[in-house]
Amino acid sequence: MSDNYEASVTPSWLTPDPTAWSSSGDGFTDNATYSSLDSFPPVPPLLVNPWDILLCSSGTLIACENALVVLVIWQNPSLRAPMFLLIGSLALADLLAGLGLVLHFTLAYLLRSDSAQLLTVGLVVASFSASVFSLLAITIDRYLSLYYALTYNSERTAAFTYTMLVLLWGLSFCLGLLPVMGVNCLAEESTCSVVRPLTKNNVVVLSVSFLLLFGLMLQLYVQICKIVMRHAHQISLQHHFLSTSPHYVTTRKGVSTLAIILGTFAACWMPFTVYSLVADYTYPPLYTYATLVPATYNSVINPVIYAFRNQEIQQALWLVCCGCIPARVAHCARTPSHV
């Protein structure tokens, strides 16, 4: 009787087994048990993987949020400082990642084409790589802005920022091209990783690179904290300057925001990174989805942090949304150190 039902769609990110998204394959009841019970027909397989729906929903939210941030930075000439350019890069990367998730879901269930799958997976890999690199670039920029406080706003800093942007997007583009150029497991399933059609070796390289980059960001963050503590100690020796020097207060705000960004970044991506290193295509797909979905939430959180903690972007958002700036926002200090 099961032949009367349409075959379920292959989970778009994982193993070709259409019933494997929930377990190793024994999550559904065997239809043979109903052969003598005509009054109880078997439950048809799900036509759409609910985990894929969740990923698509996350991608939609990511795209909408970050599109607003990109629009605000693009339309405001005042947001052209190096820090805001890097924030724009991060928002653009997350925007493309969100679009990639939505496109992958759409094409996987409409076209079922290997070529379309490779293109969308390549877009997602390139976008999330650019997001990680942008976070590293933001950390480097924050460190330089404190270490070279007197010359931070020079043309040399702007040139260095543009160089970082070119390098990070170029490297991300190359990583995204790997699946399209043949580094995939479509021809040999045994080489697949927990994310099809990426190979195990490809995912291991990406995961190890992530751990190295995160370690570098942590080291830079420690150095930033030391600089801020040293500055705070120097100012504490000159109490009469405290009321007229808000720079260090806003700098500490910026450092706390970086801590929030790095903390959420680790909480979102670390489970999937570790799981990708130890698991392979034989593991239950449920575990992959359970770690991959939270990883996408980092791109949801990033624009929220910037919108609520950076006064320049917050004022621009108010202008875009309602054409006005509330008094409590207009009188706040306006400095990139809020980032």
Backbone hydrogen bonds, N-H to C=O, Kabsch-Sander energy under -0.5 kcal/mol:
donor,donor_aa,acceptor,acceptor_aa,energy
4,N,1,M,-2.0
5,Y,2,S,-1.4
9,V,47,L,-0.5
20,A,17,D,-1.5
22,S,19,T,-0.6
33,T,30,D,-1.4
34,Y,31,N,-1.8
35,S,32,A,-1.6
37,L,34,Y,-1.5
40,F,37,L,-1.8
52,D,49,N,-0.5
53,I,49,N,-1.6
54,L,50,P,-1.9
55,L,51,W,-2.3
56,C,52,D,-2.5
57,S,53,I,-2.4
58,S,54,L,-2.3
59,G,55,L,-2.5
60,T,56,C,-2.2
61,L,57,S,-2.2
62,I,58,S,-2.8
63,A,59,G,-2.5
64,C,60,T,-2.2
65,E,61,L,-2.4
66,N,62,I,-2.3
67,A,63,A,-2.0
68,L,64,C,-1.4
69,V,65,E,-1.5
70,V,66,N,-2.7
71,L,67,A,-2.3
72,V,68,L,-2.3
73,I,69,V,-2.3
74,W,70,V,-2.4
75,Q,71,L,-2.1
76,N,72,V,-0.9
79,L,76,N,-1.7
80,R,78,S,-1.1
85,L,81,A,-2.0
86,L,82,P,-1.9
87,I,83,M,-2.1
88,G,84,F,-2.5
89,S,85,L,-1.9
90,L,86,L,-2.3
91,A,87,I,-2.7
92,L,88,G,-2.6
93,A,89,S,-2.4
94,D,90,L,-2.4
95,L,91,A,-2.4
96,L,92,L,-2.5
97,A,93,A,-2.1
98,G,94,D,-2.5
99,L,95,L,-2.4
100,G,96,L,-2.5
101,L,97,A,-2.2
102,V,98,G,-2.0
103,L,99,L,-2.9
104,H,100,G,-2.5
105,F,101,L,-1.9
106,T,102,V,-2.4
107,L,103,L,-3.1
108,A,104,H,-2.2
109,Y,105,F,-1.5
110,L,106,T,-1.2
111,L,107,L,-1.9
112,R,107,L,-1.9
117,Q,113,S,-2.1
118,L,114,D,-2.4
119,L,115,S,-2.1
120,T,116,A,-2.4
121,V,117,Q,-2.5
122,G,118,L,-2.4
123,L,119,L,-2.1
124,V,120,T,-2.3
125,V,121,V,-2.7
126,A,122,G,-2.6
127,S,123,L,-2.4
128,F,124,V,-2.6
129,S,125,V,-2.0
130,A,126,A,-2.3
131,S,127,S,-2.0
132,V,128,F,-2.2
133,F,129,S,-2.7
134,S,130,A,-2.2
135,L,131,S,-1.9
136,L,132,V,-1.9
137,A,133,F,-2.6
138,I,134,S,-2.5
139,T,135,L,-2.1
140,I,136,L,-2.5
141,D,137,A,-2.7
142,R,138,I,-2.4
143,Y,139,T,-2.0
144,L,140,I,-2.6
145,S,141,D,-2.3
146,L,142,R,-1.0
146,L,143,Y,-0.6
147,Y,143,Y,-2.8
148,Y,144,L,-2.8
149,A,146,L,-0.8
151,T,148,Y,-0.6
152,Y,148,Y,-0.6
152,Y,149,A,-0.5
154,S,151,T,-1.4
158,A,154,S,-1.4
159,A,155,E,-2.4
160,F,156,R,-2.2
161,T,157,T,-2.2
162,Y,158,A,-2.4
163,T,159,A,-2.0
164,M,160,F,-2.3
165,L,161,T,-2.3
166,V,162,Y,-2.3
167,L,163,T,-2.4
168,L,164,M,-2.7
169,W,165,L,-2.1
170,G,166,V,-2.1
171,L,167,L,-2.6
172,S,168,L,-2.0
173,F,169,W,-2.3
174,C,170,G,-1.8
175,L,171,L,-2.1
176,G,172,S,-2.2
177,L,173,F,-1.3
178,L,174,C,-0.9
178,L,175,L,-0.5
180,V,176,G,-0.6
181,M,177,L,-2.6
182,G,179,P,-0.8
183,V,178,L,-2.5
184,N,182,G,-2.0
185,C,197,P,-2.1
191,T,188,E,-1.8
192,C,189,E,-1.9
193,S,198,L,-2.3
196,R,13,W,-2.7
196,R,194,V,-0.6
198,L,195,V,-1.7
200,K,191,T,-2.4
203,V,199,T,-2.2
204,V,200,K,-2.3
205,V,201,N,-2.3
206,L,202,N,-2.1
207,S,203,V,-2.6
208,V,204,V,-2.8
209,S,205,V,-2.3
210,F,206,L,-2.1
211,L,207,S,-2.2
212,L,208,V,-2.2
213,L,209,S,-2.6
214,F,210,F,-2.7
215,G,211,L,-2.2
216,L,212,L,-2.1
217,M,213,L,-2.4
218,L,214,F,-2.3
219,Q,215,G,-2.1
220,L,216,L,-2.3
221,Y,217,M,-2.4
222,V,218,L,-2.3
223,Q,219,Q,-1.9
224,I,220,L,-2.4
225,C,221,Y,-2.4
226,K,222,V,-2.0
227,I,223,Q,-2.2
228,V,224,I,-2.5
229,M,225,C,-2.4
230,R,226,K,-2.2
231,H,227,I,-2.6
232,A,228,V,-2.7
233,H,229,M,-2.1
234,Q,230,R,-2.1
235,I,231,H,-2.3
236,S,232,A,-2.1
237,L,233,H,-0.7
237,L,234,Q,-0.6
238,Q,235,I,-2.2
241,F,238,Q,-2.1
242,L,239,H,-1.4
244,T,241,F,-0.8
245,S,241,F,-0.5
245,S,242,L,-0.9
248,Y,245,S,-0.6
250,T,246,P,-2.4
251,T,247,H,-2.0
252,R,248,Y,-2.0
253,K,249,V,-1.6
254,G,250,T,-2.2
255,V,251,T,-2.3
256,S,252,R,-2.3
257,T,253,K,-2.1
258,L,254,G,-2.2
259,A,255,V,-2.1
260,I,256,S,-1.9
261,I,257,T,-2.6
262,L,258,L,-2.9
263,G,259,A,-2.5
264,T,260,I,-2.7
265,F,261,I,-2.3
266,A,262,L,-2.5
267,A,263,G,-2.5
268,C,264,T,-2.3
269,W,265,F,-2.4
270,M,266,A,-2.4
273,T,269,W,-2.4
274,V,270,M,-2.6
275,Y,271,P,-2.3
276,S,272,F,-2.4
277,L,273,T,-1.3
278,V,274,V,-1.6
279,A,275,Y,-2.2
281,Y,192,C,-1.0
283,Y,280,D,-1.8
287,Y,284,P,-1.4
288,T,284,P,-0.8
289,Y,285,P,-2.4
290,A,286,L,-2.4
291,T,287,Y,-1.2
291,T,288,T,-0.6
292,L,288,T,-2.7
293,V,289,Y,-2.5
295,A,291,T,-1.0
296,T,292,L,-1.3
296,T,293,V,-0.7
297,Y,293,V,-0.7
297,Y,294,P,-0.7
298,N,295,A,-1.0
299,S,296,T,-1.0
300,V,296,T,-0.6
301,I,297,Y,-2.1
302,N,298,N,-2.0
304,V,300,V,-0.6
305,I,301,I,-2.1
306,Y,302,N,-2.0
307,A,303,P,-2.5
308,F,304,V,-1.8
309,R,305,I,-1.6
310,N,306,Y,-1.9
311,Q,309,R,-0.7
314,Q,310,N,-2.3
315,Q,311,Q,-2.5
316,A,312,E,-2.0
317,L,313,I,-2.4
318,W,314,Q,-2.0
319,L,315,Q,-2.1
320,V,316,A,-2.2
321,C,317,L,-2.7
322,C,318,W,-2.7
323,G,318,W,-0.9
323,G,319,L,-0.8
324,C,318,W,-1.0
329,V,326,P,-0.8
330,A,326,P,-2.6
331,H,327,A,-1.8
332,C,329,V,-1.2
335,T,333,A,-0.7
338,H,335,T,-1.7
339,V,336,P,-1.9
